[in-house]
């Protein structure tokens, strides 16, 4: 500023304070907007999870309905089964009683069989007695004939009697023999019948035991069916109670979902308003920085301008010597590196930037404690290189770590970087949120210095610091 238009010390102090306050406001807005953004992400994520929970509840409702229907059918089946079993049990008990009576009759034949066998024995004794009578009658007839022969005419009647007695003895012997043969056949026939009959009697006694066991089994089955019906009724009651509770929970989830959606909208609106306030505060911060009034940011602006001049000089010298071609410098055919997460890209400039420019970035980063990093950003947000601390090799499966410590060769773009890329000033000073991935951020102040080569805007030299 010249002496004519020089501001008074009080005005310069006021401008400096305004600039610092604007910077603090921009930083706080950036940090708060980051919190709001992260909160919005959390709310959105929870809303999605809530949506999944609502779907699960709907599926649970459907399952509950199906379960209720199945339980009702089960209860109906249990009631019908109990009724059928009652009828069947009655019929079975009656049938078993008839079987038991039949078995008792069969078993009762044992006594009659023993009486029949005793009768057969008695008849056999009679047959033997008849045989003995026939033998004695034959002997008596023989003696009568002898006596009749001795007496002559006087004993003729005895001879007739002896002959009759002899015929009676023969008839008796024949009858005894016939009775004996009939008894023998009867004993044989009775033997063929008695054997199976005894077996049936034994089986009847065993059947009696089985019938008793069957009665017990039917009684147990009836008890089990009764228990099954009781448990089915209990399940039906529980399902009905659970259905009421699920309905209440469903209503609560629907209300909570509406509240979450409204909260997400409010959080997003607050984030947009904070972004707008951050932009206005950054405009004020940037204007004060360009007003020539010394502030806490002045030395970092000078440091960024110095670093940008050194990088520009190095690249221009490399272009003149042919160490770097203009095509490689402005190469935007970014080639994804395989198996990187997040994706890193190669281009014609990245190798040169790692070897020749990274040492400069490391030196300016280590120059002052508040400086957290320097990097190059092309017009598309591509970082061909970064400081060594942020250019570490990726580790497989460690996306969160790679987002923070493998930032080289990644593409980042935020509203403040876009504004700086589109700006025509000698530099831009903005407070902004450095994206660390997965909802993480860091509120920084950054000086963006344009880089131009061969009359073409390449991108920016960025120096980020914390105050």
C-alpha positions as CSV (number, residue, x, y, z in Angstrom):
1,X,0.0,0.0,0.0
2,X,1.3,3.6,-0.8
3,X,1.2,6.4,1.7
4,X,-1.8,8.1,0.2
5,X,-4.1,5.1,0.5
6,X,-2.4,3.6,3.5
7,X,-4.8,2.5,6.1
8,X,-4.3,3.6,9.7
9,X,-2.8,1.0,12.1
10,X,-6.2,0.7,13.8
11,X,-7.8,-0.2,10.5
12,X,-5.1,-2.7,9.6
13,X,-5.5,-4.2,13.1
14,X,-9.2,-4.4,12.6
15,X,-8.8,-6.0,9.1
16,X,-6.3,-8.5,10.6
17,X,-8.8,-9.4,13.3
18,X,-11.6,-9.7,10.8
19,X,-9.4,-11.9,8.7
20,X,-8.5,-14.1,11.6
21,X,-12.1,-14.3,12.8
22,X,-13.2,-15.1,9.3
23,X,-10.6,-17.8,9.1
24,X,-11.6,-19.2,12.5
25,X,-15.3,-19.1,11.4
26,X,-14.5,-20.8,8.2
27,X,-12.5,-23.5,10.0
28,X,-15.2,-24.0,12.6
29,X,-17.9,-24.0,9.9
30,X,-15.8,-26.6,8.0
31,X,-15.4,-28.7,11.1
32,X,-19.1,-28.4,12.0
33,X,-20.2,-29.1,8.5
34,X,-18.0,-32.1,8.6
35,X,-19.6,-33.2,11.8
36,X,-23.1,-32.5,10.3
37,X,-22.1,-34.4,7.1
38,X,-20.8,-37.3,9.1
39,X,-24.0,-37.2,11.3
40,X,-26.0,-37.2,8.1
41,X,-24.1,-40.2,6.8
42,X,-24.7,-42.0,10.1
43,X,-28.4,-41.0,10.0
44,X,-28.7,-42.1,6.4
45,X,-26.9,-45.4,7.2
46,X,-29.1,-46.0,10.2
47,X,-32.1,-45.1,8.0
48,X,-31.0,-47.7,5.5
49,X,-30.6,-50.2,8.4
50,X,-34.0,-49.1,9.7
51,X,-35.4,-49.8,6.2
52,X,-33.9,-53.2,6.4
53,X,-35.3,-53.7,9.8
54,X,-38.7,-52.6,8.6
55,X,-38.5,-55.1,5.8
56,X,-37.5,-57.7,8.4
57,X,-40.5,-56.7,10.4
58,X,-42.7,-57.1,7.4
59,X,-41.2,-60.5,6.8
60,X,-41.7,-61.2,10.5
61,X,-45.4,-60.1,10.2
62,X,-45.8,-62.4,7.3
63,X,-44.1,-65.2,9.1
64,X,-46.2,-64.4,12.2
65,X,-49.4,-64.6,10.1
66,X,-48.3,-67.9,8.6
67,X,-47.3,-69.2,12.0
68,X,-50.7,-68.1,13.4
69,X,-52.5,-69.9,10.5
70,X,-50.3,-73.0,11.0
71,X,-51.0,-72.9,14.7
72,X,-54.7,-72.6,14.2
73,X,-54.6,-75.5,11.8
74,X,-52.5,-77.5,14.3
75,X,-54.9,-76.7,17.1
76,X,-57.8,-77.8,14.9
77,X,-56.0,-80.9,14.0
78,X,-55.3,-81.6,17.6
79,X,-58.9,-81.2,18.5
80,X,-60.1,-83.4,15.7
81,X,-57.4,-86.0,16.5
82,X,-58.5,-86.0,20.2
83,X,-62.1,-86.5,19.1
84,X,-61.2,-89.3,16.7
85,X,-59.0,-90.9,19.3
86,X,-61.8,-90.8,21.8
87,X,-64.1,-92.5,19.4
88,X,-61.4,-94.9,18.3
89,X,-60.5,-95.6,21.9
90,X,-64.1,-96.4,22.8
91,X,-64.4,-98.8,19.8
92,X,-61.0,-100.3,20.6
93,X,-61.9,-100.8,24.2
94,X,-65.1,-102.5,23.2
95,X,-63.2,-104.7,20.6
96,X,-60.6,-105.5,23.2
97,X,-63.3,-106.4,25.7
98,X,-64.8,-108.8,23.1
99,X,-61.4,-110.2,22.4
100,X,-60.8,-110.6,26.1
101,X,-64.1,-112.5,26.4
102,X,-63.2,-114.7,23.5
103,X,-59.8,-115.4,25.0
104,X,-61.5,-116.2,28.3
105,X,-63.7,-118.7,26.5
106,X,-60.8,-120.3,24.8
107,X,-58.8,-120.4,28.1
108,X,-61.9,-121.8,29.8
109,X,-61.9,-124.8,27.4
110,X,-58.9,-126.0,29.3
111,X,-61.0,-127.3,32.2
112,X,-63.5,-128.9,29.8
113,X,-60.6,-130.5,27.9
114,X,-59.3,-132.0,31.0
115,X,-62.8,-133.4,31.8
116,X,-63.0,-134.8,28.3
117,X,-59.7,-136.5,28.7
118,X,-60.8,-137.9,32.0
119,X,-64.0,-139.2,30.3
120,X,-61.9,-140.9,27.6
121,X,-60.0,-142.6,30.3
122,X,-63.2,-143.8,32.0
123,X,-64.5,-145.1,28.6
124,X,-61.2,-147.0,28.1
125,X,-61.7,-148.6,31.5
126,X,-65.2,-149.8,30.5
127,X,-63.7,-151.3,27.3
128,X,-61.2,-153.2,29.4
129,X,-64.0,-154.3,31.8
130,X,-66.0,-155.6,28.8
131,X,-63.0,-157.5,27.5
132,X,-62.6,-159.1,31.0
133,X,-66.3,-159.9,31.1
134,X,-66.1,-161.5,27.7
135,X,-63.2,-163.6,28.7
136,X,-64.9,-164.7,31.9
137,X,-68.1,-165.5,30.0
138,X,-66.1,-167.6,27.5
139,X,-64.6,-169.5,30.4
140,X,-68.0,-170.0,31.9
141,X,-69.4,-171.3,28.6
142,X,-66.4,-173.7,28.3
143,X,-67.1,-175.1,31.8
144,X,-70.8,-175.4,31.1
145,X,-70.2,-177.5,28.0
146,X,-67.9,-179.8,29.9
147,X,-70.5,-180.4,32.6
148,X,-73.2,-180.9,30.0
149,X,-71.1,-183.5,28.3
150,X,-70.6,-185.4,31.6
151,X,-74.4,-185.5,32.5
152,X,-75.7,-186.9,29.2
153,X,-79.4,-186.4,28.4
154,X,-80.1,-184.9,31.7
155,X,-77.8,-182.0,31.1
156,X,-78.9,-181.2,27.5
157,X,-80.5,-177.9,28.6
158,X,-77.1,-176.8,30.1
159,X,-75.5,-177.5,26.7
160,X,-78.0,-175.1,25.1
161,X,-77.3,-172.6,27.8
162,X,-73.6,-173.0,27.4
163,X,-73.9,-172.4,23.7
164,X,-75.9,-169.2,24.3
165,X,-73.4,-168.1,26.9
166,X,-70.6,-168.8,24.4
167,X,-72.4,-166.7,21.7
168,X,-72.8,-163.9,24.3
169,X,-69.1,-164.1,25.1
170,X,-68.2,-163.9,21.4
171,X,-70.6,-161.0,21.0
172,X,-69.2,-159.3,24.1
173,X,-65.7,-159.9,22.9
174,X,-66.5,-158.4,19.5
175,X,-68.3,-155.4,21.1
176,X,-65.4,-154.9,23.4
177,X,-63.0,-155.0,20.5
178,X,-65.1,-152.6,18.5
179,X,-65.4,-150.2,21.4
180,X,-61.6,-150.5,21.9
181,X,-61.0,-149.6,18.3
182,X,-63.5,-146.7,18.4
183,X,-61.8,-145.4,21.6
184,X,-58.4,-145.7,20.0
185,X,-59.6,-143.6,17.0
186,X,-61.3,-141.2,19.3
187,X,-58.1,-140.8,21.3
188,X,-56.1,-140.3,18.1
189,X,-58.6,-137.7,16.9
190,X,-58.7,-136.0,20.3
191,X,-54.9,-136.0,20.3
192,X,-54.8,-134.2,16.9
193,X,-57.3,-131.6,18.2
194,X,-56.0,-131.3,21.7
195,X,-52.4,-130.3,20.7
196,X,-53.4,-127.1,18.7
197,X,-56.1,-126.4,21.2
198,X,-53.6,-126.4,24.0
199,X,-51.4,-124.1,21.9
200,X,-54.3,-121.8,21.3
201,X,-55.0,-121.8,25.0
202,X,-51.4,-120.8,25.7
203,X,-51.6,-118.2,23.0
204,X,-54.9,-116.9,24.5
205,X,-53.2,-116.4,27.9
206,X,-50.3,-114.5,26.1
207,X,-53.0,-112.5,24.2
208,X,-54.5,-111.5,27.4
209,X,-51.3,-109.9,28.4
210,X,-51.0,-108.1,25.1
211,X,-54.6,-106.9,25.3
212,X,-53.8,-105.4,28.7
213,X,-50.7,-103.7,27.3
214,X,-52.7,-102.4,24.3
215,X,-55.2,-100.9,26.8
216,X,-52.3,-99.2,28.5
217,X,-50.9,-97.9,25.2
218,X,-54.3,-96.5,24.2
219,X,-54.6,-94.7,27.5
220,X,-51.1,-93.2,27.1
221,X,-51.9,-92.2,23.5
222,X,-55.0,-90.5,24.6
223,X,-53.0,-88.6,27.3
224,X,-50.4,-87.6,24.7
225,X,-53.0,-86.3,22.3
226,X,-54.6,-84.3,25.2
227,X,-51.2,-82.8,26.0
228,X,-50.6,-82.0,22.3
229,X,-53.9,-80.2,22.2
230,X,-53.1,-78.3,25.4
231,X,-49.6,-77.2,24.1
232,X,-51.1,-76.3,20.7
233,X,-53.6,-74.0,22.5
234,X,-50.7,-72.5,24.5
235,X,-48.8,-71.9,21.3
236,X,-51.8,-70.3,19.7
237,X,-52.2,-68.0,22.7
238,X,-48.5,-67.0,22.6
239,X,-48.7,-66.3,18.8
240,X,-51.7,-64.1,19.4
241,X,-49.9,-62.2,22.1
242,X,-46.7,-61.9,20.0
243,X,-48.8,-60.7,17.1
244,X,-50.1,-57.8,19.2
245,X,-46.6,-56.9,20.3
246,X,-45.2,-57.1,16.8
247,X,-48.0,-54.8,15.6
248,X,-47.0,-52.3,18.3
249,X,-43.3,-52.6,17.3
250,X,-44.2,-52.2,13.6
251,X,-46.0,-48.9,14.4
252,X,-43.1,-47.7,16.5
253,X,-40.6,-48.5,13.7
254,X,-42.7,-46.7,11.2
255,X,-42.8,-43.6,13.4
256,X,-39.1,-43.8,14.1
257,X,-38.4,-44.1,10.4
258,X,-40.3,-40.9,9.7
259,X,-38.4,-39.1,12.5
260,X,-35.1,-40.4,11.1
261,X,-35.9,-39.3,7.6
262,X,-36.9,-35.8,8.9
263,X,-33.7,-35.7,11.0
264,X,-31.7,-36.6,7.9
265,X,-33.3,-33.8,6.0
266,X,-32.6,-31.3,8.8
267,X,-29.0,-32.4,9.1
268,X,-28.5,-32.1,5.3
269,X,-30.1,-28.7,5.4
270,X,-27.8,-27.6,8.3
271,X,-24.8,-29.0,6.4
272,X,-25.7,-27.0,3.3
273,X,-26.2,-23.8,5.3
274,X,-22.9,-24.4,7.1
275,X,-21.2,-24.9,3.7
276,X,-22.7,-21.6,2.5
277,X,-21.5,-19.9,5.7
278,X,-18.1,-21.5,5.2
279,X,-17.9,-20.2,1.7
280,X,-18.7,-16.7,2.8
281,X,-16.2,-16.8,5.6
282,X,-13.6,-18.2,3.2
283,X,-14.3,-15.4,0.8
284,X,-13.7,-12.9,3.6
285,X,-10.5,-14.8,4.7
286,X,-9.2,-14.8,1.2
287,X,-10.0,-11.1,0.6
288,X,-8.2,-10.2,3.8
289,X,-5.3,-12.3,2.8
290,X,-5.1,-10.4,-0.5
291,X,-5.4,-7.0,1.3
292,X,-1.8,-6.9,2.4
293,X,-2.7,-6.9,6.1
294,X,-0.3,-9.2,8.0
295,X,-2.1,-12.0,9.8
296,X,-1.2,-15.4,11.2
297,X,-1.7,-16.8,7.7
298,X,0.9,-14.5,6.0
299,X,3.9,-16.7,6.6
300,X,2.2,-19.8,5.3
301,X,1.1,-17.9,2.2
302,X,4.7,-16.9,1.6
303,X,5.9,-20.5,2.3
304,X,3.4,-21.8,-0.3
305,X,4.4,-19.2,-2.9
306,X,8.0,-20.1,-2.4
307,X,7.4,-23.9,-2.7
308,X,5.3,-23.3,-5.8
309,X,8.1,-21.2,-7.4
310,X,10.6,-24.0,-6.7
311,X,8.4,-26.7,-8.2
312,X,7.6,-24.5,-11.2
313,X,11.3,-23.9,-11.8
314,X,12.2,-27.6,-11.5
315,X,9.4,-28.7,-13.9
316,X,10.3,-25.9,-16.5
317,X,13.9,-26.9,-16.4
318,X,13.0,-30.6,-16.9
319,X,10.8,-29.6,-19.8
320,X,13.7,-27.6,-21.4
321,X,16.2,-30.5,-20.9
322,X,13.8,-33.1,-22.3
323,X,13.7,-35.0,-19.0
324,X,9.9,-34.5,-18.9
325,X,7.6,-34.1,-21.9
326,X,4.6,-31.7,-22.0
327,X,2.4,-34.7,-23.0
328,X,3.5,-36.6,-19.8
329,X,3.0,-33.5,-17.7
330,X,-0.5,-32.9,-18.9
331,X,-1.4,-36.6,-19.2
332,X,-5.0,-37.3,-18.0
333,X,-5.3,-40.8,-19.3
334,X,-5.3,-42.2,-15.7
335,X,-4.6,-45.9,-15.7
336,X,-6.0,-47.7,-12.6
337,X,-3.6,-49.8,-10.6
338,X,-4.8,-53.3,-10.2
339,X,-5.8,-54.6,-6.7
340,X,-5.8,-51.1,-5.1
341,X,-8.5,-50.0,-2.7
342,X,-9.2,-47.1,-3.0
343,X,-8.2,-47.1,-6.6
344,X,-4.8,-45.5,-7.4
345,X,-3.9,-44.3,-10.9
346,X,-0.8,-44.0,-12.9
347,X,0.0,-41.4,-15.6
348,X,3.0,-40.1,-17.5
349,X,3.9,-37.5,-14.8
350,X,3.5,-39.6,-11.6
351,X,6.9,-41.3,-11.7
352,X,8.8,-38.0,-12.3
353,X,6.8,-36.3,-9.5
354,X,7.6,-39.1,-7.0
355,X,11.3,-38.9,-7.8
356,X,11.9,-35.2,-8.2
357,X,9.0,-33.3,-6.6
358,X,8.3,-35.4,-3.5
359,X,11.6,-34.4,-1.8
360,X,10.6,-30.7,-2.2
361,X,7.2,-31.4,-0.7
362,X,8.8,-33.2,2.3
363,X,11.2,-30.4,2.9
364,X,8.5,-27.7,3.0
365,X,6.3,-29.9,5.1
366,X,9.0,-30.3,7.7
367,X,9.9,-26.6,7.5
368,X,7.3,-25.5,10.0
369,X,5.5,-27.4,12.7
370,X,1.9,-26.3,11.8
371,X,2.3,-27.5,8.2
372,X,0.7,-30.9,7.8
373,X,1.5,-31.5,4.2
374,X,2.2,-30.2,0.7
375,X,1.0,-31.8,-2.5
376,X,0.2,-31.2,-6.2
377,X,-3.3,-31.3,-7.6
378,X,-4.1,-31.3,-11.3
379,X,-7.3,-29.8,-12.8
380,X,-9.2,-33.1,-12.2
381,X,-8.2,-33.4,-8.6
382,X,-5.5,-36.0,-9.3
383,X,-2.6,-36.1,-6.9
384,X,0.4,-37.5,-8.9
385,X,2.5,-37.5,-5.7
386,X,2.3,-36.5,-2.0
387,X,4.6,-36.2,0.9
388,X,6.4,-39.5,1.9
389,X,4.2,-39.9,5.0
390,X,1.1,-39.9,2.8
391,X,2.6,-41.9,-0.1
392,X,3.0,-45.3,1.6
393,X,2.4,-48.5,-0.3
394,X,-1.2,-49.7,0.1
395,X,-1.9,-52.7,2.4
396,X,-4.4,-55.2,1.1
397,X,-7.7,-55.2,2.9
398,X,-6.9,-52.0,4.8
399,X,-9.1,-49.4,3.0
400,X,-9.4,-47.1,5.9
401,X,-5.6,-47.0,6.4
402,X,-5.0,-46.6,2.7
403,X,-7.3,-43.6,2.4
404,X,-5.2,-41.8,4.9
405,X,-1.6,-42.9,4.3
406,X,-1.7,-43.8,0.5
407,X,-3.2,-40.6,-0.8
408,X,-0.8,-40.3,-3.8
409,X,-2.2,-41.2,-7.2
410,X,-5.7,-40.9,-5.9
411,X,-8.3,-38.4,-7.1
412,X,-9.9,-36.1,-4.6
413,X,-12.2,-33.2,-5.3
414,X,-14.1,-30.9,-2.8
415,X,-15.8,-27.6,-3.2
416,X,-12.8,-25.5,-2.0
417,X,-10.3,-27.3,-4.2
418,X,-12.7,-26.7,-7.1
419,X,-13.0,-23.0,-6.4
420,X,-9.2,-22.7,-6.1
421,X,-8.8,-24.5,-9.5
422,X,-11.2,-22.1,-11.1
423,X,-9.7,-19.0,-9.5
424,X,-7.5,-16.6,-11.4
425,X,-5.7,-15.0,-8.4
426,X,-2.1,-15.4,-7.4
427,X,-3.2,-17.7,-4.6
428,X,-6.3,-18.7,-2.6
429,X,-6.6,-19.2,1.1
430,X,-9.4,-21.4,2.3
431,X,-10.4,-23.4,5.3
432,X,-11.8,-26.8,4.3
433,X,-12.3,-30.4,5.3
434,X,-9.6,-32.8,4.3
435,X,-11.4,-36.0,3.4
436,X,-9.8,-39.0,5.2
437,X,-12.4,-41.4,3.9
438,X,-15.3,-43.3,5.5
439,X,-16.8,-40.2,7.1
440,X,-13.5,-39.0,8.6
441,X,-12.1,-35.5,8.0
442,X,-9.7,-32.9,9.3
443,X,-10.4,-29.2,9.2
444,X,-7.4,-27.4,7.7
445,X,-6.4,-24.1,6.2
446,X,-4.8,-24.4,2.8
447,X,-3.0,-22.1,0.5
448,X,-3.6,-23.0,-3.1
449,X,-1.1,-21.6,-5.6
450,X,-1.8,-22.0,-9.4
451,X,0.7,-23.9,-11.5
452,X,1.0,-22.9,-15.2
453,X,3.4,-24.5,-17.7
454,X,3.8,-23.7,-21.4
455,X,1.0,-21.2,-21.1
456,X,-1.4,-23.9,-19.9
457,X,-3.0,-24.2,-16.4
458,X,-1.8,-27.5,-14.9
459,X,-3.3,-27.3,-11.5
460,X,-2.3,-26.3,-8.0
461,X,0.4,-26.4,-5.4
462,X,-1.2,-26.9,-2.0
463,X,0.1,-26.3,1.5
464,X,-2.1,-27.3,4.3
465,X,-1.6,-26.2,8.0
466,X,-3.3,-26.2,11.3
467,X,-3.7,-23.1,13.5
